[in-house]
Amino acid sequence: MDHKVAVYRKEHFNAAHRLSNPAWDDATNARVFGKCALPNYHGHNYELDVKVTGVPHPETGYVMDLKELSDVIIREVVERFDHKNLNLDTVEFRTLNPTAENIVVVIYNLLRPHIAPENELQVRLYETPRNFAEYPVA
């Protein structure tokens, strides 16, 4: 079997954040980031789609065991970010603005070492049902 197949795992986490650039004053942050710059933070129910693409293993038929993928996502992402204030409670976003774009790249980098190098990884993060970011871009 030499055809590629994509498998997906969906997980979710809840987290608070504030979008701001510390080099800017409050008025500039409010103009650029709107309500997302309010000083007391706000939260999202993040939905995460993780896609792994590869050739199914000849003995198992799996691209990747989806239970193993779920365990990796829970350990590396959900346990790290769920019910946290991303700005205050995480190392990853102490100096990185936690936009959906930055969060999805951080999640990709957390997961990539746990996915077989011959398999492709893509992460899609829904901040709201209508707003999402994806990395890498196909």
C-alpha positions as CSV (number, residue, x, y, z in Angstrom):
1,M,0.0,0.0,0.0
2,D,1.6,3.3,-1.1
3,H,-1.2,5.8,-0.9
4,K,-1.4,8.5,1.7
5,V,-4.3,8.8,4.0
6,A,-5.2,11.5,6.5
7,V,-6.5,10.8,10.0
8,Y,-7.9,13.4,12.3
9,R,-8.4,13.8,16.0
10,K,-10.5,16.5,17.6
11,E,-9.9,17.8,21.1
12,H,-10.8,20.9,23.0
13,F,-9.7,23.2,25.8
14,N,-10.9,26.3,27.5
15,A,-8.5,29.2,28.2
16,A,-8.4,32.9,28.8
17,H,-6.1,35.5,27.2
18,R,-5.6,39.1,26.4
19,L,-4.3,40.4,23.1
20,S,-1.9,43.3,23.5
21,N,1.5,44.6,22.6
22,P,3.3,45.7,25.7
23,A,5.2,48.3,23.7
24,W,1.9,50.1,23.0
25,D,-0.3,52.2,25.2
26,D,-3.8,51.1,26.2
27,A,-5.4,53.3,23.5
28,T,-3.3,51.8,20.7
29,N,-3.9,48.2,22.0
30,A,-7.7,49.0,22.2
31,R,-7.7,50.4,18.6
32,V,-5.8,47.4,17.2
33,F,-7.2,44.5,19.2
34,G,-10.6,45.9,20.2
35,K,-12.4,44.0,23.0
36,C,-9.7,41.4,22.9
37,A,-7.4,44.0,24.6
38,L,-9.6,44.5,27.7
39,P,-7.3,44.4,30.7
40,N,-9.2,41.7,32.6
41,Y,-8.9,39.1,29.9
42,H,-11.6,37.0,28.1
43,G,-12.0,33.3,27.3
44,H,-12.6,30.9,24.5
45,N,-13.7,27.3,24.1
46,Y,-11.0,26.3,21.7
47,E,-11.6,23.4,19.3
48,L,-8.6,21.7,18.0
49,D,-8.4,19.5,14.9
50,V,-5.1,17.6,14.4
51,K,-4.5,16.0,11.0
52,V,-1.8,13.4,10.5
53,T,-1.1,12.2,6.9
54,G,1.0,9.3,5.8
55,V,1.0,5.8,4.3
56,P,-0.8,3.3,6.4
57,H,1.5,0.8,8.1
58,P,1.4,-2.6,6.3
59,E,0.9,-4.6,9.5
60,T,-1.6,-2.4,11.4
61,G,-3.3,-0.4,8.6
62,Y,-2.8,2.7,10.7
63,V,-1.3,6.0,9.7
64,M,-1.2,6.6,13.4
65,D,-3.1,5.0,16.3
66,L,-5.7,7.6,17.1
67,K,-5.7,6.7,20.8
68,E,-2.0,7.4,20.8
69,L,-2.6,10.7,19.0
70,S,-5.3,11.6,21.5
71,D,-3.0,10.8,24.4
72,V,-0.3,13.1,22.9
73,I,-2.7,16.0,22.4
74,I,-4.1,15.7,25.9
75,R,-0.6,15.5,27.5
76,E,1.1,18.2,25.4
77,V,-1.7,20.7,24.8
78,V,-4.9,20.1,26.8
79,E,-3.1,19.6,30.2
80,R,-0.8,22.5,29.5
81,F,-3.5,25.1,28.4
82,D,-6.9,24.0,29.6
83,H,-8.5,26.4,32.2
84,K,-5.4,28.6,32.1
85,N,-4.8,32.2,31.5
86,L,-2.5,31.9,28.5
87,N,-0.8,35.2,29.2
88,L,-0.1,34.6,32.9
89,D,-0.1,30.8,33.5
90,T,2.0,29.5,30.5
91,V,5.6,29.8,29.6
92,E,4.8,29.8,25.9
93,F,2.8,33.0,26.0
94,R,4.6,35.1,28.6
95,T,6.3,37.1,25.8
96,L,4.3,35.9,22.8
97,N,0.9,37.5,22.0
98,P,-1.6,34.6,22.3
99,T,-3.4,35.2,19.0
100,A,-5.0,32.2,17.3
101,E,-2.1,32.4,14.8
102,N,0.5,32.2,17.5
103,I,-1.3,29.5,19.5
104,V,-1.7,27.2,16.5
105,V,2.1,27.4,15.7
106,V,2.9,26.7,19.4
107,I,0.6,23.7,19.4
108,Y,2.1,22.4,16.2
109,N,5.6,22.7,17.7
110,L,4.5,20.9,20.8
111,L,3.0,18.0,18.8
112,R,5.6,17.6,16.0
113,P,8.2,15.7,18.0
114,H,5.6,13.1,18.9
115,I,4.6,12.3,15.3
116,A,6.6,10.0,13.1
117,P,8.9,12.1,10.9
118,E,7.6,10.4,7.7
119,N,4.1,11.6,8.6
120,E,2.8,15.1,7.9
121,L,1.1,17.1,10.6
122,Q,-1.4,19.9,10.3
123,V,-3.2,21.7,13.2
124,R,-6.4,23.7,12.9
125,L,-7.5,25.8,16.0
126,Y,-11.0,27.2,16.2
127,E,-11.1,30.2,18.5
128,T,-14.8,30.5,17.7
129,P,-17.1,28.5,15.4
130,R,-16.3,31.1,12.7
131,N,-12.7,32.1,13.4
132,F,-9.8,29.6,13.0
133,A,-6.2,29.4,12.2
134,E,-4.3,26.5,10.5
135,Y,-0.6,25.6,10.5
136,P,1.2,24.8,8.3
137,V,-0.7,26.1,5.3
138,A,-1.0,23.6,2.5
